[in-house]
Amino acid sequence: MNEIRKFIENITPMNDADWLFFSSKLQKVKLNKHSSLIKVGEIENSLSFITKGIVRIYIPREENDLTFGFLFENEFVTAYDSFLTQMPSQYQIETLTETIILKISNKDLQEVYLKTNCGNSIGRKMAENMFLIKSKRELSLLSKTAEERYLDLFSERPNLLKQIPLKYISSYIGVTPQALSRIRKRIT
């Protein structure tokens, strides 16, 4: 649980009483590789912090899934739009590796917001961070080539190639696996 406290402390200081209240609401969950955190049509009822593992966010399709996000250790994961609206999710989240998460229910998180000194500040800053990530991704898709997106991905996450199947990476940057193979040949 130290990982999540360090993460939160980087956002805003949290006193011991607030930490004890918040951490009492966390549930540790171990998930196998290819476990679903949420499926299309389900309503997101929790916010999770990844302490170990990798997850992907994707839209399932008959031929090839459309991957639009990867999350790693020391990052939060949720179908945030479903979490906020309590409407069914239009995408899925699954583990790519054995994963350990600390999760808090929407109900408990609302209680943390109400009863702690820093809860609202953390929630606001996390929402702002999620917006910036989403905005960066959209701008990248609109203004960069597939090769530039590939290079950006690996400058930000150098170990990605070893951990994530290329079919998911090609989907994430918006090309076919064959096009990704050509991009990789050009770069090397």
Secondary structure by P-SEA (a helix, b strand, c coil): caaaaaaaaaaccccaaaaaaaaaabbbbbbccccccccccccccbbbbbccbbbbbbbbcccbbbbcccccccccccaaaaaaacccccbbbbbcccbbbbbbcaaaaaaaaaccccaaaaaaaaaaaaaaaaaaaaaaaacccaaaaaaaaaaacccccccccaaaaaaaacccaaaaaaaaaaac
